[in-house]
Amino acid sequence: MNRQYGCDIAVIGGGIGGCAAALAAAEVGMRIVLTEETDWIGGQFTSQAVPADEHRWIEQFGSTRKYREFRNRVRGYYKANYPLTAEAMRSDRFNPGTASVSRLSCDPRVTLTVLQDMLAPHIHAGRITLLFNVRPIAAETDGDTVRSVTLEHTLSGDRVVVEARYVLDATECGDLLPLTGTEYVTGAESRRDTGEPHALAGEPEPLDIQSVTWCFALDYREGEDHTIERPAAYEFWRSYQAPFQRDRMFSWTPLKTNEAVKRFSLFPEPGAFSLWDYRRIADRSQFAPGTFDSDLTLVNWPQNDYWLGNVYEVPEEERRRHLEGAKQLSLSLLYWLQTEAPRPDGGNGYPGLRLRGDVTGTADGLAKAPYIRESRRIRAEFTVKEQHISPEVRGANSAEPFCDSVGIGSYRIDLHPTTGGREGFYIPSLPFQIPLGSLIPVRMDNLLPACKNIGVTHLTNGCYRLHPVEWNIGEAAGALAAYCLQRGVSPRQVRRDSARLADFQSALVQRGVELAWPVMGPV
């Protein structure tokens, strides 16, 4: 027999956007059912083991107040619970891992704890019901309205039915969109359809989707041997080289960057980019002597991006095969690092590299879930395109201003290699706004995207997918659903009525959501 829940808002997906949406709605008294496919909320931050990718102004502005609270709580957790050096304790911008990619690179277990603490008052008060290890498998709709979502427990197979007045899709792959019949887009659009300078010149390719990465955590213990069992697919991956790669996948020079070779190294050395420092989550020099025997780092590198097939929009058997393929790639990379990777001293391999499954909360040592860069995307009332945010099109001053802004973000258009066999690229974008129109499906009335599945393109997804932007999207979606329920209006009415739009935007500003960038001049 199915277990049933009733609520005001069902938030399906417990990643960054889902948590932000649930918090926003619960804070104004809504009853929420929040679901998560794994046993860790937090998505990119936690179950996918990806430290925050943030813009350079994040410490001053460019995020919501709630996201800043989250960041402050992370730093506060370290200062309350870890023996730090005096300098680290004094720093108001303490970065646990001093990673080159992030101003707040921290252990996924810490971010998990902080998110749990933020949700706890609402869970204990009964406003949020949190369901773990469930994934959506069906939905009941009535015309343009979603009535309920059926979820299956990933371990027991038991079914759960959630009835809700609003349904938010915060799944990593936009899983509710096909289940509810919501119109959506996947893959790479054509230049003919979007007018984007860097879109495909020919026909659209719906299955040309950014690679996924199965991340993992490592420490290093010199003089010890922690070499894993040789992975089944190792021989394939050790010799693999894509047509667009300069060298084999497993090398220190796999990429071409503007025709110049970028040379990587494991640990810092002159003239090379240290992958160890890239996503380091514990720099032991910032902690009291003896706290850590080694630094800790997370491996989300060019060498373990998996692009040989898709993990959605394909039959289940094929999906599982590619998920396993992504795992095999990551394990093979580790085995190569331990046994064959060239060292500066002329030797090969770093057997002291130790897989840290305790950091990711798994028995196999890999993250609980793959890092998903690109989701299904709703066909929205408004779609953000490259020309709205590109300095190549708009000049250097500002992105397209949107009168219906519900937040802001900034990141370059960062596309990793795709399942269509195309090399990724990294091109500039301007600090941008998140238009309300990109959160409203063209037809469905009570379904909202709350993750990477808003009205963006294959290209603009490349800068709307990062941590603080996903948080803002989720927070705006949760606040919008609550606003509509409280006032008996629809999201479409909010956007089309200037007075209601101004009122909703005022409510967002009171929450600490920034709707526009300060005047900064060229960036």
Secondary structure, DSSP 8 states (H G I E B T S, - for coil): --EEEEEEEEEE--SHHHHHHHHHHHTTT--EEEE-SSS---GGGTTT-------TTTTTSSS-HHHHHHHHHHHHHHHHHS-B-HHHHH-TT--TT--SS-SS---HHHHHHHHHHHHHHHHHTTSEEEE-SEEEEEEEEETTEEEEEEEEETTT--EEEEEEEEEEE--TT-THHHHHT--EE-SB-BHHHH--TTSBSSS-BTT--B-EE--EEEEE-TT--------TTHHHHHH---TT-SS-SSSS---EETTEE--EESS--TTSEEHHHHTEEE-GGGB-TTS-SS-EEEE--GGGEE-SS-SSSS-HHHHHHHHHHHHHHHHHHHHHHHHT-B-TTS-B--TTEEE-HHHHT-SSSB-SS-B-----EE-BSS-B-HHHH-HHHH-SS-----TTEEEEE---EEE--BTTS---EEE----EEEEGGGGSBSS-SSEEE-SS-SSB-TTTHHHHSSHHHHHHHHHHHHHHHHHHHHHT--HHHHHH-HHHHHHHHHHHHHHT---S-------
